[in-house]
Amino acid sequence: MNRKKTGDQAEVLACNFLQGHGLTLITRNFHCRGGEIDLVMRDRGVLVFVEVRYRRQTRFGRAAETVVRSKQVRIIRCAQYYMHCRHAWNDAARFDVVSIEGEADHPAIDWLRDAFRLDA
């Protein structure tokens, strides 16, 4: 299976998981010049920017560990652009990471709420 298809499946799995926990999907794969946000969701009154990471094997590290500071900065900039375009500057926002590991037929899902911050 190619990387794009695998990534799309991981995003669908993460989205379904988060919707099962009460979040509402706003958009998938929001692109801007500086990057992309996998999922933009709402958790009650909070705008949630979600990075989805998948690893079939963890021998070279956990999926969540791949969201390094440079990736966080790109996500933050893209989120700022999203909020600017939608006039959502006054909305509360957070950055979550959904880590999916293991084989596709039985993955382990870990949801890291507030995984990093705008001011970090």
N, C-alpha and C positions, 0 to 999 in steps of 0.2 A: 504494500500500500504506500502511496506517495505521502510526503510530508504535509502537503496542503490538505489532503483528505483526512489524514490522521488528526491534524490540528482542528479542522472543522468538526470532526466527531467529538473531540475533547471539549470544544466550546459548547456544542449541543448538550453534552453530558453535564457540564458545569452549569449551564443555563437551567436545565431541568432540575438539577440539584438545588440551586438557589431559589427557583420558583417554588419548589417544594417546601422551602423554609420561609416563604412569604414575600420574597422580593418580586418586583415587577420589571420585566424587560422593557427598556426604552429603545435601544438599538444595539445591533451587533456590528463589530468591525468598523468603528468610527475611525476614519483616516484623516490625517492632516499632514502637512509638509514634513513635520518632524517625527511622525510615528503613527501608531495605531493603538486604539483601545479595544480589547477583545469584546467586552460587554459593558454597556452602560445600563445600570438598573436603578430602581428606586426602592429603598427600604424605609417604609413609612415616609417621613419627610426628608430623608437623606438621599442625596445623589451618590450612587456607588459606582466607582470605576473599577472594573474587574480585569485583572490579568490572569489568564488561564495558562498553566504550564503542565505539560505531559511528559512523563518518562516511563518507558516500558520497563527499564531496569535502573536500579539505583547504585550500581557499583561505582559509578563516577560522580555520585552526588545525588541529592534529593532534588526533585523538580522545583520546589520553592526556592532553593539556593541559587537558582539561575536568574532570579530577579535581582540582579546586582544594582548598585547605585546608579550606574549610567543608564540602565533600563528604566529605573524609577524616574529619573530626570526626564526621559523621553515621554513616559506616561503622564507625568505631572504637566509638562508643557502641552501635550495634546489635550489633557483635561481642561487646562486653562483656556485653550482655544475653543473647546466645546462649550464651556460656560460662557465665554464671550459671545459666541455665535448665537446662543440660546438666551442671552440676557439673564443668566442664572447666577450672577455673582453673589447674590444674597442667600442662595441655597446652601445648606450644610452639605458637605461632601466628605467622602472617605475613599481610601484606596484599599481594595481587598485583593488577595491572591487565592485562586483555587488551584491546588496542586493535585494532579491525578497521576497515580503510579500503578504499574502492574499491567497485566494482560488485559486486552479490551473486553474479554468476557467476564472479568471479575476485578475491576479496578478499585483501588483505595482512593477515596476522595478526602482531601483535607482543606478546610475553608479557614483561611487566615484573615479574620476581620481586622480592618485598620492595620494592615501589614506594614505600611510606611506612611509618612506624613509629608504634607506640602512643605513644611518648614524644616524637615530633617536634613 
